[in-house]
């Protein structure tokens, strides 16, 4: 599966294709079993995000704006992604998941701005973490960090079990501190983790993010091997 086809599949799952693009992709989907399997896997990942965000009725202003867009559009308008009214957590998770799915962040930023949450997507600092020499060969992670709100979301894939007596711990590397700042331990299940995080210290600049293997419960400063780091 080439990179362009993977990105198109990701955009299709996230409802970010233009109507003409979506129709052309659906034609290809019916004729390509491998592509259909890729979409199935991507939809399963997107469903995980939807399941983790509590249902919420869009504010009246948002409903009015969406309705106005529908009335003004000929032909029928493009879908408005559900993330537009799910809240900050969903916006950050959406950004992190999109990066893991291979979606160009510039494409994601063109999501219709029908709610202040859409603005959150533009201001988020999104970073990808790559395995270190001691890390998992196929591991991948993405962080969406909101500097203004001092919180973020991390999404991890293909991380091996930490083993008895150990936890994976997330760190924020800020040049204003001599040592990395803890962002808490990660609850990894079946190689995957997705959680919101914050730090006890104010972050002036999140230069990098890292994951290390630490004793159960975490450490005040990194003591174990750094398994992933980025950007």
C-alpha positions as CSV (number, residue, x, y, z in Angstrom):
1,X,0.0,0.0,0.0
2,X,1.6,3.2,-1.1
3,X,1.8,6.4,1.1
4,X,-0.7,8.4,-1.0
5,X,-3.3,5.6,-0.9
6,X,-2.8,5.3,2.9
7,X,-3.3,9.0,3.4
8,X,-6.4,9.0,1.2
9,X,-7.9,6.1,3.3
10,X,-7.1,8.0,6.5
11,X,-8.8,11.2,5.2
12,X,-11.8,9.1,4.1
13,X,-12.2,7.5,7.6
14,X,-12.0,11.0,9.2
15,X,-14.6,12.4,6.7
16,X,-12.1,14.9,5.3
17,X,-12.3,14.1,1.6
18,X,-14.2,16.4,-0.7
19,X,-17.4,14.7,-2.1
20,X,-15.8,14.0,-5.5
21,X,-12.8,12.5,-3.9
22,X,-14.9,10.4,-1.6
23,X,-16.9,9.0,-4.5
24,X,-13.8,8.1,-6.4
25,X,-12.3,6.5,-3.4
26,X,-15.4,4.4,-2.7
27,X,-15.2,3.1,-6.3
28,X,-11.6,2.0,-5.7
29,X,-12.6,0.5,-2.3
30,X,-15.1,-1.9,-3.9
31,X,-12.5,-3.2,-6.3
32,X,-9.5,-3.5,-3.8
33,X,-9.8,-6.0,-0.9
34,X,-6.5,-4.8,0.6
35,X,-7.7,-1.2,0.6
36,X,-11.0,-2.3,2.2
37,X,-9.1,-4.1,5.0
38,X,-7.0,-0.9,5.6
39,X,-10.1,1.2,5.9
40,X,-11.6,-1.4,8.3
41,X,-8.5,-1.1,10.5
42,X,-8.5,2.7,10.4
43,X,-12.2,2.8,11.2
44,X,-11.6,0.7,14.3
45,X,-9.0,3.2,15.5
46,X,-11.3,6.1,14.9
47,X,-14.1,4.3,16.8
48,X,-11.8,4.0,19.8
49,X,-11.7,7.8,19.9
50,X,-15.4,8.1,19.5
51,X,-16.0,5.6,22.3
52,X,-13.7,7.5,24.7
53,X,-15.4,10.9,24.3
54,X,-18.7,11.4,26.2
55,X,-21.6,12.2,23.9
56,X,-22.4,15.9,24.0
57,X,-25.1,18.0,22.3
58,X,-23.7,20.7,20.1
59,X,-24.3,24.2,21.4
60,X,-27.2,26.1,19.7
61,X,-24.8,28.4,18.0
62,X,-23.0,25.5,16.4
63,X,-26.2,23.9,15.3
64,X,-27.3,27.2,13.7
65,X,-23.9,27.6,11.9
66,X,-24.1,24.0,10.6
67,X,-27.7,24.5,9.4
68,X,-26.8,27.7,7.7
69,X,-23.9,26.0,5.9
70,X,-26.3,23.2,4.8
71,X,-28.8,25.7,3.5
72,X,-26.2,27.7,1.6
73,X,-24.4,24.8,0.0
74,X,-25.2,23.5,-3.5
75,X,-24.7,20.6,-3.9
76,X,-24.9,19.0,-0.5
77,X,-22.1,20.2,1.8
78,X,-19.2,18.2,3.0
79,X,-19.6,16.4,6.3
80,X,-18.6,18.4,9.4
81,X,-16.3,16.1,11.5
82,X,-17.7,15.1,14.8
83,X,-14.6,16.4,16.5
84,X,-15.9,20.0,15.8
85,X,-18.2,19.8,18.9
86,X,-16.7,17.1,21.1
87,X,-14.4,19.3,23.2
88,X,-10.7,20.0,23.7
89,X,-9.8,16.4,24.5
90,X,-11.3,15.2,21.3
91,X,-9.6,17.9,19.3
92,X,-6.2,17.0,20.7
93,X,-6.8,13.2,20.3
94,X,-8.1,13.8,16.8
95,X,-4.8,15.6,15.9
96,X,-2.7,12.9,17.5
97,X,-4.6,10.0,15.8
98,X,-4.5,11.8,12.4
99,X,-0.7,12.0,12.7
100,X,-0.5,8.3,13.4
101,X,-2.8,7.5,10.5
102,X,-0.4,9.4,8.2
103,X,-2.6,12.5,7.6
104,X,-0.8,15.7,6.7
105,X,-1.5,18.1,9.5
106,X,-2.0,21.0,7.0
107,X,-4.9,19.0,5.5
108,X,-6.4,18.4,9.0
109,X,-6.2,22.2,9.7
110,X,-8.7,22.7,6.9
111,X,-11.5,21.2,9.0
112,X,-14.5,23.6,8.9
113,X,-14.2,26.0,11.8
114,X,-17.7,25.8,13.3
115,X,-16.7,25.9,16.9
116,X,-13.8,27.3,19.1
117,X,-12.6,23.7,19.3
118,X,-11.6,23.8,15.6
119,X,-9.3,26.7,16.6
120,X,-7.7,24.4,19.1
121,X,-6.5,22.2,16.2
122,X,-4.6,25.1,14.7
123,X,-2.8,26.0,17.9
124,X,-1.8,22.5,19.0
125,X,1.8,21.5,18.8
126,X,1.8,18.0,17.3
127,X,4.9,15.8,17.6
128,X,5.7,12.3,16.5
129,X,7.9,10.1,18.6
130,X,10.2,7.6,17.0
131,X,11.8,4.5,18.7
132,X,15.3,4.9,20.1
133,X,18.0,2.3,19.7
134,X,16.5,0.6,22.9
135,X,12.9,1.0,21.7
136,X,10.4,-1.1,19.9
137,X,11.2,-1.4,16.2
138,X,7.6,-0.9,15.1
139,X,6.5,1.4,17.9
140,X,4.9,4.8,17.1
141,X,3.5,7.6,19.1
142,X,2.1,11.1,18.6
143,X,1.6,13.9,21.0
144,X,-0.7,16.9,20.7
145,X,0.3,19.6,23.2
146,X,-1.6,22.8,24.0
147,X,0.9,25.3,25.3
148,X,-1.8,27.8,26.4
149,X,-3.7,25.2,28.5
150,X,-0.6,23.3,29.6
151,X,-2.0,19.9,28.8
152,X,-1.8,17.4,26.0
153,X,-2.9,14.0,24.6
154,X,-0.6,11.1,23.7
155,X,-1.5,8.2,21.4
156,X,0.8,5.2,21.3
157,X,0.8,2.1,19.1
158,X,2.9,-1.1,19.1
159,X,4.5,-0.7,22.5
160,X,5.6,-4.0,24.1
161,X,4.5,-4.9,27.6
162,X,6.6,-3.0,30.2
163,X,7.0,-6.2,32.2
164,X,6.5,-6.9,35.9
165,X,7.5,-4.1,38.2
166,X,7.8,-1.5,35.4
167,X,5.8,1.3,33.8
168,X,6.3,3.4,30.7
169,X,6.5,7.1,31.7
170,X,6.1,10.2,29.5
171,X,8.5,13.2,29.8
172,X,8.4,16.7,28.4
173,X,11.9,18.1,27.6
174,X,11.9,21.9,28.3
175,X,15.3,23.7,28.0
176,X,14.4,25.8,31.0
177,X,14.7,22.7,33.2
178,X,17.9,20.7,33.8
179,X,16.1,17.4,33.7
180,X,12.9,16.2,31.8
181,X,9.6,17.0,33.4
182,X,7.3,14.1,34.2
183,X,4.0,13.9,32.4
184,X,2.9,10.7,34.2
185,X,2.9,7.0,33.6
186,X,1.2,5.5,30.6
187,X,-1.5,2.8,30.9
188,X,-0.6,0.5,28.0
189,X,-3.0,-2.3,27.0
190,X,-2.3,-4.6,24.1
191,X,0.5,-2.3,23.0
192,X,-1.8,0.7,22.8
193,X,-2.3,3.8,25.0
194,X,-4.2,7.0,24.7
195,X,-4.5,9.5,27.5
196,X,-4.6,13.2,28.5
197,X,-1.6,14.4,30.4
198,X,-0.3,17.5,32.2
199,X,2.8,18.4,34.3
200,X,3.3,19.6,37.8
201,X,5.7,22.3,36.5
202,X,4.9,25.0,34.0
203,X,6.3,24.2,30.6
204,X,7.8,27.3,28.9
205,X,8.7,25.4,25.7
206,X,8.0,21.7,24.9
207,X,11.1,21.1,22.8
208,X,10.7,17.3,22.8
209,X,8.7,14.5,24.3
210,X,10.1,11.1,25.4
211,X,8.9,7.8,26.8
212,X,11.1,5.8,29.2
213,X,10.9,2.5,31.0
214,X,10.7,3.1,34.7
215,X,10.0,1.2,38.0
216,X,6.3,0.7,38.7
217,X,4.6,4.0,39.5
218,X,7.2,6.1,37.7
219,X,10.2,8.1,38.8
220,X,10.9,11.8,39.6
221,X,13.5,11.9,36.9
222,X,14.3,9.4,34.1
223,X,16.2,6.4,35.4
224,X,15.5,3.8,32.8
225,X,16.1,3.5,29.0
226,X,14.5,6.1,26.7
227,X,12.5,3.9,24.3
228,X,10.8,6.7,22.2
229,X,11.6,10.4,21.6
230,X,10.6,13.1,19.3
231,X,10.3,15.2,17.3
